[in-house]
Amino acid sequence: MKILFVCVHNKRRSVMAEAFGRKFGLDAYSAGVEKTENIDDMVFKVMSEKNLKIKKRPQTIDGVVKEVGNFDIVVTMGCLGACPLVPAKKHIAWNIEDPADKDIEFYRKVRDEIEDKVRELANSLK
């Protein structure tokens, strides 16, 4: 079962969700609505605290769909109407605040919230 996590730029929330998804045994991918050049350095830092590696480059939804094909589940992560409808059997919306320009404690809070939600999702699919 392929799962796509989507946020606006694929540089913070969706990247964290993809890493946790893989940790919990999901066939997880992530993408953004808008093209961006780099993943947020703070994401590398807070995810390394959990001993998780994340991908090096952001991807757009079109790029991931071309590469991977269709998804069973698409999880949007608070893109506030900016997330396009990606064909999938199921759509889930998580309203998770973007930690951009916040301090490291806020990034950790968002990371932990994402970890909990992805764990719950993985458990529900077993």
Buried (B, 14 or more C-beta within 10 A) or exposed (E): EBBBBBBBBBBBBBBBBBBBBBBBEBBBBBBBBBEBEEBBEBBBEBBEEBEBEBEEEBBBBEBBBEEBEEBEBBBBBBBEEBBEEBEBEEBBEBEBEBBBEEEEEBBBBBBEBBBEBBBEBBEEEE
